[in-house]
Amino acid sequence: MLAIGMIFLLSATSCSNICSTKTLFSAIGKRYENNWFSNVRYMISVVKFADDNTEKRSTCSAEYVRPSQHIIKTDFVNDDGYIYNNDTIYVFKNGEMVSSNPGINDFVLVVLDLYGMKATDAIDRLESASFVNTSEFCTYKDTATNKKSYIVGISDYGEATRDCNQIWFDSETLLPQMVQRTRADGYLHSVRFDNYIQVGGCGWLPQKITYSMDGKVKIIERIYDAVIPIYERKEISIDNFCDNETINERQLNPNSNFSLNFMVEP
């Protein structure tokens, strides 16, 4: 009991010393060091909301490979989908690449890439992507829920900074809660991450991701069947997009966790 109490105390003390982006990522590094996946595969249930509030539902498969590689198949039959590689997005139709443009996947960068990095590398990654101003940092406490968050990108949360580029982190788990930034299209985009589940005892994934534009919800994604392969893939190439290997056909780590509660909420 004494040992458990000491661990809790050290954890609480560590979090109480977080007062900058550097100390935040140092704490993240200590908590999740050598405990984050390099390769993970999962399924996504997607609901898209049109301007007239009609819904379009679909299912995708996805895979992440460290660093900054992410493949999404939106159509399993026709081989349609996307590959995010570093800061470029490649679009595929009928198995053929039809376009490539600059594009950062907020989820890949903030949830997947930054964890498993050293603090200095994580900050450099955010700065090189021009994501947020990492020199600005503040702590915010929600009076309604009494929950505390760390915010990278602003020095104080209020009316003047409400629409600034920022990343929110939960003060207890140190996992990302939300990303907000104004993109090249001029709209304010936000991405919320909820209901985290640990995968295979190594790393965490949000089971619900909500994408909004100018405050209006546009997409809700639910991640399920998250698995870590025994044989890790090291690279995702635009040349192997048509690889039809599915999660069930690939040998998986027997300790992988499965999240099957995506149907709890519509």
C-alpha positions in Angstrom: 0.0 0.0 0.0 2.9 2.4 0.8 4.5 1.7 -2.6 1.2 2.4 -4.4 0.8 5.6 -2.4 4.3 6.7 -3.3 3.7 6.0 -7.0 0.5 8.1 -6.9 2.2 10.9 -5.1 5.1 11.0 -7.6 2.6 11.0 -10.4 0.6 13.8 -8.9 3.8 15.8 -8.1 5.0 15.4 -11.6 1.7 16.7 -13.0 1.7 19.6 -10.6 5.0 20.8 -12.0 3.7 21.1 -15.5 3.9 24.8 -16.4 5.1 24.9 -20.0 5.0 23.0 -23.2 8.4 21.5 -22.5 7.5 20.3 -19.0 4.2 18.8 -20.4 6.0 16.8 -23.1 8.7 15.8 -20.6 5.9 14.4 -18.4 4.2 12.7 -21.3 7.6 11.1 -22.3 8.2 9.8 -18.7 4.7 8.3 -18.4 4.5 6.7 -21.8 8.2 6.0 -22.6 8.6 2.6 -24.3 4.9 2.1 -24.0 3.4 3.3 -27.3 2.8 1.3 -30.5 4.7 1.8 -33.7 2.1 0.0 -35.8 -1.6 -0.4 -35.2 -4.6 -1.3 -37.3 -8.3 -0.6 -36.7 -11.7 -0.1 -38.2 -13.6 3.1 -38.3 -17.4 3.7 -38.3 -18.0 7.1 -40.0 -21.1 9.3 -39.9 -20.9 12.5 -42.0 -23.4 15.3 -41.6 -24.5 17.4 -44.6 -25.6 21.0 -44.3 -29.2 19.9 -44.4 -28.4 17.6 -41.4 -28.8 14.4 -43.5 -26.4 11.6 -42.5 -24.1 9.4 -44.6 -22.7 6.3 -42.9 -19.7 4.3 -44.0 -17.0 2.0 -42.7 -13.2 2.3 -43.3 -10.1 0.3 -42.4 -7.0 2.2 -41.3 -3.4 1.5 -40.3 -0.8 3.7 -38.7 3.0 3.2 -39.0 5.4 5.4 -37.1 6.4 8.0 -38.0 3.6 9.9 -39.7 2.3 7.2 -42.0 -1.4 6.5 -42.2 -3.5 4.6 -44.7 -7.3 4.7 -44.9 -9.4 2.6 -47.2 -12.8 4.0 -47.7 -13.9 1.5 -50.3 -12.7 -2.1 -50.0 -14.0 -3.2 -53.4 -12.8 -0.4 -55.6 -9.6 0.4 -53.6 -10.5 4.0 -52.8 -8.9 5.9 -50.0 -6.0 8.0 -48.7 -2.4 7.8 -47.6 -1.0 10.4 -45.3 2.7 10.4 -45.4 4.4 13.1 -43.3 2.7 16.3 -44.4 1.3 15.1 -47.8 -2.0 13.4 -48.5 -2.3 11.0 -51.5 -5.8 10.3 -52.9 -6.7 7.0 -54.5 -9.6 6.1 -56.8 -9.9 2.5 -58.2 -6.5 1.7 -56.8 -4.8 4.5 -58.7 -3.3 7.7 -57.2 -5.3 10.6 -58.6 -3.8 13.5 -56.6 -1.4 14.5 -53.9 -1.5 17.7 -51.9 0.0 19.2 -48.6 -2.1 18.0 -45.7 -1.6 17.3 -42.0 -3.8 14.7 -40.3 -4.6 16.1 -36.9 -5.3 12.7 -35.3 -2.1 11.2 -36.7 0.1 14.0 -35.5 -1.3 14.7 -32.1 -2.5 11.3 -30.9 -0.1 8.9 -32.7 3.1 10.7 -33.6 3.8 12.8 -30.5 3.6 9.9 -28.1 6.7 7.8 -28.2 8.8 10.9 -29.1 11.3 12.8 -26.9 10.0 16.1 -25.6 12.3 18.2 -27.8 11.3 16.1 -30.9 7.6 16.5 -30.2 7.9 20.3 -29.9 10.0 20.4 -33.0 7.4 18.4 -34.9 4.6 20.8 -33.9 6.7 23.8 -34.8 7.8 22.4 -38.2 4.2 21.7 -39.0 3.3 25.3 -38.0 0.5 23.7 -35.9 0.5 25.8 -32.8 2.7 28.4 -31.0 4.5 26.0 -28.6 6.0 28.9 -26.6 2.4 29.7 -25.4 1.0 27.5 -22.6 -1.7 27.7 -20.0 -3.8 25.6 -17.5 -7.6 25.8 -17.7 -10.1 24.4 -15.1 -13.6 23.8 -16.1 -15.8 25.1 -13.2 -18.7 22.9 -14.3 -16.8 19.6 -14.2 -13.9 20.7 -12.0 -11.6 19.1 -14.5 -8.2 20.6 -15.4 -6.6 20.7 -18.9 -3.3 21.8 -20.2 -3.4 24.0 -23.4 -0.6 24.4 -25.8 -0.8 27.4 -28.2 -2.3 30.1 -25.9 -1.1 31.8 -22.7 -4.6 32.3 -21.3 -8.0 30.8 -22.2 -10.7 33.5 -22.7 -12.7 35.4 -25.2 -9.6 36.8 -27.0 -8.0 33.4 -27.4 -11.1 31.2 -28.0 -10.5 30.9 -31.7 -6.7 30.6 -31.7 -4.8 27.5 -32.7 -4.5 25.2 -29.6 -4.1 21.7 -28.4 -5.8 20.5 -25.2 -4.5 17.7 -22.9 -6.1 16.0 -20.0 -4.2 16.9 -16.8 -4.7 13.4 -15.3 -3.9 11.1 -18.3 -1.9 13.6 -20.3 -3.7 12.3 -23.4 -5.0 14.8 -26.1 -8.6 16.1 -25.7 -8.9 18.5 -28.6 -7.1 20.1 -31.5 -8.3 23.4 -32.9 -6.7 25.4 -35.7 -7.6 27.7 -38.6 -6.7 25.9 -41.8 -5.9 27.1 -45.3 -9.6 27.2 -46.2 -10.1 30.0 -43.7 -12.4 27.9 -41.5 -11.9 27.1 -37.8 -11.5 23.3 -37.5 -11.6 21.4 -34.3 -11.1 17.7 -33.6 -12.2 16.2 -30.2 -10.9 12.8 -28.9 -13.0 10.9 -26.4 -13.3 7.5 -24.7 -9.7 6.3 -24.8 -9.0 2.6 -24.7 -5.6 0.9 -24.3 -4.6 -1.3 -27.2 -2.5 -4.4 -26.4 -1.1 -2.9 -23.2 0.8 -0.5 -25.4 -0.6 2.9 -26.3 -4.1 4.4 -26.3 -6.7 5.2 -29.0 -9.8 7.4 -28.7 -12.9 5.4 -29.5 -14.8 8.5 -30.6 -13.4 11.4 -32.8 -15.6 14.4 -33.5 -14.7 16.8 -36.4 -16.3 20.3 -36.4 -16.0 23.3 -38.7 -16.8 26.7 -37.3 -18.5 25.1 -34.4 -20.7 22.7 -36.4 -20.2 19.0 -36.2 -19.4 17.5 -39.6 -18.0 14.0 -39.0 -18.1 11.6 -36.1 -15.8 8.6 -36.2 -15.8 5.6 -33.9 -12.7 3.4 -33.7 -13.2 -0.3 -33.0 -11.3 -3.6 -33.5 -8.0 -1.9 -32.7 -5.1 -4.4 -33.0 -1.3 -4.5 -32.9 0.2 -6.9 -35.5 2.9 -9.4 -34.3 4.9 -8.6 -37.4 5.1 -4.8 -37.5 5.0 -3.0 -40.8 7.8 -0.5 -41.2 6.6 1.5 -44.1 3.4 2.4 -46.0 4.1 3.0 -49.6 1.8 4.5 -52.3 2.9 1.5 -54.4 1.1 -1.0 -52.1 -2.2 0.7 -51.6 -4.0 -2.1 -53.4 -2.7 -4.7 -50.9 -6.0 -6.4 -49.9 -4.6 -7.9 -46.7 -7.2 -7.3 -43.9 -7.0 -7.3 -40.2 -8.3 -10.8 -39.9 -5.8 -12.1 -42.5 -2.8 -10.6 -40.8 -1.2 -12.3 -37.8 -2.0 -10.2 -34.7 -0.6 -9.9 -31.3 -2.7 -12.1 -28.9 -2.5 -9.4 -26.3 -4.2 -6.8 -28.5 -7.4 -5.3 -27.2 -10.6 -5.1 -29.1 -13.0 -2.2 -28.7 -16.5 -3.3 -29.7 -18.7 -0.7 -28.1 -19.0 1.6 -31.1 -22.7 0.7 -31.5 -23.5 2.0 -28.0 -24.0 5.5 -29.3 -25.6 6.0 -32.8 
